[in-house]
Amino acid sequence: MTDYLRRAVTWHRPLMVFVWAMAGLAVVSAVGIVADDRVLTGMPIWVKPFKFSVSLAVYGITLAWLLSLLRRRSRVAEWAAVVVVATGVVEMLVIVVQVLRGTTSHYNATSPLNATLWQLMGAAIMVLFLAHLVLGVAVLRQPVTDRASRYAISLGLGLTALGMLVAIPMVRPGQAPTVEGIAGAHSVGVPDGGPGLPLVGWSTTGGDLRIGHFVGLHAVQALPLLAILLNRFLGNRLDVLTRARLLLVAGGAYGGLTILVTWQALRGQPLLRPDALTLGVAAALVAATGTAAALVLARARRPDVALAA
């Protein structure tokens, strides 16, 4: 573990500096949650920078790890990672500045300054999305370890891009009660800032588009982690092709879940209060995933048998 951590320090330097900066900001924000009694949209005002700094730190270290897996250096991927860092810095600066000013950062067009900062953040997010795509293509053009891990990385990067895209409805008009000067909303059917789940704040009275956004964004961590676990604990029981097929099944299920919770939110439903239609679709997704996994395992061969063949 010590050797692994020592190697991690040498990963893509801008990303690792960014990760440490976000970790530090997360600590500062955690202190702010306790020490600052201001509340904004129903949550302590420092909750947003805390959540975003943690999320960006995890995202940054994941990208740095992915770049470390490349057998050949990719300048395109490295420069795309630098762009990710730059846009992440812009986004966090806007969020923190607005917290210090005691107002919201997202969708805030209540004054020329607020509107400019929101437009700057929106532009940074779009550039980050494009940089993510470029980095993903650059990574996938090179061989990355075994087939199961390659599937996990490709699906993870792709589904994370999907997670970014499902946030687009947040800026459409008419999804929540109109508030003058506010150009979008997380919630559907109810105002932002109402009753929500602890810490994450997801609405418990209406739909919340942050759920699908969150699920999709973390595919780039979840699927590679699943590949690592499969290789670690089932590597001597299942051949590489079987593990790769299981990753394809898991990726399909993960994408289906991202779309399902986004669709549920767009219909104005709280996550924990699904209707019969949502439950039926969820049951179908579980059944399809279980059936596909069972079929893959039924065709599985032990690694030694596969090598002998």
Beta strands, then each sheet from edge to edge (+ up, - down):
strand 1: 39-40
strand 2: 43-44
strand 3: 187-188
strand 4: 207-208
sheet 1: 1+ 2-
sheet 2: 3+ 4-
end
